[in-house]
Amino acid sequence: MKVSKVLASLFLLGGIVLAGGVMNSASAPVHAATTEPAIIQLNDSTHMQTYQDDGTQNPGLTDKFTAGSRWRVTGTKVGKMGDDLYIRVATNTWLYYNTFDDANATLIAQLRADVQAYSQKQGNLGGYVIPTQVLNDIGKTLASTPVVERPGSTKVLRQLPAGTRWRLTARAYKPLVTKTDDSDVYFQIATGQWINIKYLGIEIRWGSPFIVNNTPVQAYRFNAATLQMDATTRQLKPYTAWRINGSHYLTVRGQAYLLVGQNEWVKPQQGSNK
């Protein structure tokens, strides 16, 4: 299994969740185009899963939606889990929305309105959404960490010292609508208590190996004062093996790092785990 698969598992737990077998519709209203038509241009030619109006899968995969094809979008919505967006391109035919496809301004506006409505229904600030997936991860504070009452809030309830461990039961972020969007990520440690991922390392309990590629790998050290990774003078030798004990990233699309030693971090793309 490659490190990319390890990362997929990490983000399934504490980052971005991939579309599941059933896409449930949210109670937020479905929007139709009101000015210029909402248009999506698909950029990947793949076997694609489509979904019915009630959220169940249509039988089999389809090759109908080819790369470069353009489709009029007649409806948009947030999935009931709260972590995916969907677009309707034909009768009883919904697609998972991918930010790397090209959406026109009308479609982007509709999707942003869906996200905002879903966020407000949850009582959140600034467009943050809390997916319904229940987490059971452990996070360790890497610096003095402010606890806020809700995602995106500036009201600090208390400070946690560095080095404390907390069970993470939910996460929140702003669903991405364009390829240039990004978002902070928050984790819940108790009812009404949230911390930003930039202060956290997420523990990896299964301890997968990290095998350095055929060139030396730069090691980094987390700087608690700046909340950034600083390059060190140390490099890991080619083909050496290291145990992965944690992960860290600043934003949804931020660079990920893997913990392989005492405050010693590497970029996952610089190795594999087999």
C-alpha positions in Angstrom: 0.0 0.0 0.0 1.5 3.4 -1.0 1.6 6.4 1.2 -1.1 8.0 -0.9 -3.4 5.2 0.4 -2.3 5.9 3.9 -3.1 9.6 3.4 -6.5 8.6 2.0 -7.1 6.7 5.2 -6.0 9.7 7.3 -8.2 12.1 5.6 -11.1 9.7 5.8 -10.7 9.9 9.6 -9.6 13.5 10.0 -9.5 15.2 6.6 -11.6 15.0 3.5 -14.1 12.1 3.3 -14.6 10.5 -0.1 -18.0 10.0 -1.6 -19.7 6.9 -0.1 -21.8 4.2 -1.6 -25.0 6.2 -1.0 -25.4 9.9 -1.5 -28.2 11.1 0.8 -29.9 14.4 -0.1 -29.8 17.2 2.5 -32.8 19.1 3.7 -31.3 22.3 2.4 -33.2 23.5 -0.7 -32.3 22.4 -4.2 -31.4 25.4 -6.3 -32.0 25.8 -10.1 -30.4 28.4 -12.3 -32.2 31.8 -12.3 -29.9 33.9 -14.6 -27.5 32.4 -17.1 -27.7 28.5 -17.0 -25.4 26.7 -14.6 -22.8 24.8 -16.6 -20.2 22.3 -15.6 -17.4 21.1 -17.9 -16.0 17.8 -16.8 -12.2 17.4 -17.0 -11.6 13.7 -16.3 -12.7 10.8 -18.5 -13.6 8.1 -16.0 -16.1 5.5 -15.2 -18.5 7.6 -13.2 -21.1 6.7 -10.6 -24.4 8.6 -10.7 -27.1 9.0 -8.1 -30.9 9.1 -8.1 -33.0 11.9 -6.7 -33.3 10.0 -3.4 -29.6 9.6 -3.1 -29.2 5.9 -4.0 -26.8 4.8 -6.7 -27.9 4.3 -10.2 -27.0 0.8 -11.3 -23.5 0.4 -12.6 -21.0 3.0 -13.8 -21.4 5.1 -16.9 -19.0 6.4 -19.6 -21.5 9.0 -20.7 -19.8 11.9 -19.0 -16.5 12.2 -21.0 -13.6 14.6 -20.5 -14.3 18.0 -22.0 -18.1 17.5 -22.1 -20.3 20.3 -20.9 -23.6 19.8 -19.0 -26.3 22.1 -17.9 -26.9 21.8 -14.2 -30.5 21.9 -13.1 -30.0 21.4 -9.3 -27.4 21.4 -6.6 -27.2 20.3 -3.0 -25.1 19.3 -0.1 -25.0 15.6 0.8 -26.7 14.8 4.1 -23.3 13.8 5.6 -22.3 17.4 5.0 -19.0 16.7 3.4 -19.8 16.5 -0.3 -21.6 18.6 -3.0 -23.7 17.1 -5.8 -25.1 18.5 -9.1 -28.0 17.3 -11.2 -27.3 17.0 -14.9 -30.2 15.0 -16.1 -33.5 13.5 -14.9 -32.8 11.5 -11.8 -29.1 11.8 -12.5 -26.7 13.5 -10.0 -22.9 13.7 -10.0 -20.5 14.2 -7.2 -19.1 17.7 -7.7 -15.4 17.9 -8.2 -13.6 21.2 -7.8 -11.2 20.3 -10.6 -14.0 20.4 -13.1 -14.9 23.8 -14.5 -18.0 25.4 -13.1 -19.3 28.7 -14.4 -20.2 31.7 -12.2 -23.8 30.7 -11.9 -23.1 27.2 -10.7 -20.4 28.5 -8.2 -22.9 30.9 -6.7 -25.5 28.2 -6.3 -23.0 25.8 -4.6 -21.8 28.6 -2.2 -25.5 29.3 -1.3 -26.1 25.7 -0.6 -23.0 25.5 1.7 -24.0 28.7 3.5 -27.6 27.5 4.1 -26.3 24.1 5.4 -23.8 25.9 7.7 -26.5 28.3 9.0 -28.9 25.4 9.7 -26.2 23.9 11.9 -25.7 27.2 13.7 -22.2 27.6 12.5 -20.2 30.8 11.7 -18.5 31.7 8.4 -19.7 28.8 6.2 -18.2 26.1 8.3 -19.9 22.7 8.1 -19.7 19.8 10.5 -20.1 16.5 8.7 -22.2 13.9 10.5 -19.4 11.3 10.5 -18.4 10.4 14.1 -14.7 10.5 14.7 -12.6 8.5 17.2 -9.2 9.9 16.7 -6.5 11.1 19.1 -4.9 14.5 18.7 -1.8 15.9 20.5 -1.3 19.6 20.9 2.0 20.7 19.3 1.9 24.2 20.9 -0.1 26.3 23.3 -3.6 25.8 21.9 -6.6 28.1 22.1 -10.0 26.4 22.5 -12.9 28.2 20.9 -16.7 27.7 21.3 -17.4 26.9 17.7 -15.5 26.6 14.4 -14.3 29.9 13.1 -15.0 31.7 16.4 -12.4 34.1 17.9 -13.9 33.7 21.4 -11.2 31.8 23.3 -12.6 29.6 26.2 -9.2 28.4 27.5 -5.7 27.5 26.5 -4.3 23.9 26.3 -0.6 23.4 27.0 1.5 21.7 24.4 1.9 18.0 24.6 -1.7 17.2 25.8 -3.7 14.4 24.2 -7.4 14.7 23.3 -10.0 12.5 21.7 -11.4 14.1 18.6 -15.1 13.4 18.0 -16.0 15.7 15.1 -14.4 18.0 12.5 -15.5 21.1 10.7 -14.3 22.9 7.6 -15.7 25.0 4.7 -16.6 22.8 1.7 -14.5 23.7 -1.3 -16.3 25.1 -4.3 -13.5 26.2 -6.6 -10.0 24.8 -7.3 -8.5 27.8 -5.5 -10.6 27.5 -2.3 -9.0 26.3 0.9 -10.2 26.1 4.5 -9.1 25.8 8.1 -10.1 22.6 9.8 -11.4 22.4 13.4 -11.7 19.4 15.7 -14.1 19.0 18.6 -12.6 17.9 21.9 -15.8 18.4 24.0 -19.3 19.8 23.5 -18.8 23.4 22.5 -15.0 23.2 22.5 -13.0 23.2 19.2 -9.4 23.5 18.3 -7.7 24.3 14.9 -5.8 21.6 13.2 -2.8 23.9 12.9 -2.1 23.3 16.6 -2.5 19.5 16.3 -0.8 16.3 15.4 -3.2 13.4 14.6 -1.9 10.2 16.1 -1.6 7.2 13.8 -2.0 4.2 15.9 -1.3 1.4 13.4 2.3 2.6 12.8 2.7 2.2 9.1 6.3 2.2 7.7 7.7 5.1 5.7 10.3 3.9 3.1 12.5 6.7 1.8 12.7 7.0 -2.0 16.0 6.7 -3.9 17.0 10.3 -2.9 17.6 11.7 0.6 14.6 13.2 2.3 14.5 16.5 4.1 13.5 16.3 7.7 11.4 19.1 9.3 10.8 20.3 12.8 7.5 21.8 14.0 8.0 25.4 15.3 5.6 26.0 18.1 6.1 29.8 17.9 5.3 30.1 14.2 3.1 27.0 13.8 5.2 26.2 10.7 7.5 23.3 9.7 11.2 24.4 9.6 13.7 22.5 7.5 16.5 21.0 9.6 20.1 20.0 8.7 19.1 16.4 8.8 18.2 14.2 5.8 16.9 10.7 5.9 19.0 8.3 3.8 17.6 6.6 0.7 15.7 3.4 1.2 15.7 3.6 5.0 12.5 2.7 6.8 10.8 4.8 9.5 7.7 4.3 11.6 4.8 6.8 11.0 3.3 7.9 14.3 1.3 10.9 13.3 0.2 13.4 10.7 -0.2 17.2 10.5 -1.5 19.7 8.0 -2.5 23.4 8.2 -5.6 23.5 5.9 -7.7 21.2 3.8 -5.4 21.7 0.8 -2.2 22.4 2.9 1.0 20.4 2.7 0.7 17.2 4.8 3.5 16.0 7.0 4.2 12.6 8.6 5.8 12.2 12.0 8.7 9.7 11.9 10.7 10.7 15.0 10.8 13.0 18.0 9.4 16.2 16.3 10.8 14.9 13.1 8.5 15.2 10.1 8.7 14.4 6.4 6.5 15.1 3.3 4.6 11.9 2.4 5.3 12.3 -1.4 9.0 11.7 -0.7 8.5 8.0 0.2 6.2 5.0 0.2 5.1 2.5 2.8 6.2 -0.7 1.0 
